Amino acid sequence: MEPRVDDAELAAARAHNPTRDPPWPASLDELMARRHVQAALAAARNGYGTARVDLRDAIPVHAIDGVLRMYEYEGSRAAATERAVALVERALAGERWPARPPRTGSDS
C-alpha cells in the first residue's frame, strides 16, 4: 500500500517551482555550465588539431578547409561563452562592476 500524501504536502509540492527554487545549490549550476563550455571548447580545439589527418580519406582536400573554418567558428563561440560563464560566476560570488557610460552614435 502506497503512503498517503496529505493536502499540506501536496500543496507544498505544487507550490515548488524547480526553475525558481531548484533542489541543488547555485554552485552546481555554475559547475555544470563551466564544464559544458570547457568540454565544447576542448572538442573544437581537438577537432581542429586532428581534422586533416582524421578526414584525409573521407572528404576532398578542399573541403577540409571548410571543416577547419567551422571548428574555428565553434571554438571562438565556446571561448566567448566561457568568458561569459566566468563573469556570471564572479557576479554570483558578489563581484560588482561600475556602470559603463552610454554609447553615443560617434563611438561605433
Number of C-alpha atoms within 10 A of each C-alpha: 3 4 5 7 9 8 9 9 11 10 11 10 10 9 9 12 11 9 7 7 10 11 10 9 9 13 12 10 13 16 12 12 17 18 13 14 19 16 13 18 22 15 16 21 17 13 18 17 13 11 16 16 10 11 14 12 9 9 11 10 12 8 11 17 13 11 16 18 12 15 21 16 13 17 21 15 16 21 17 14 18 20 14 13 17 15 13 14 19 12 12 13 10 8 10 9 6 5 6 6 6 7 8 7 6 5 6 5
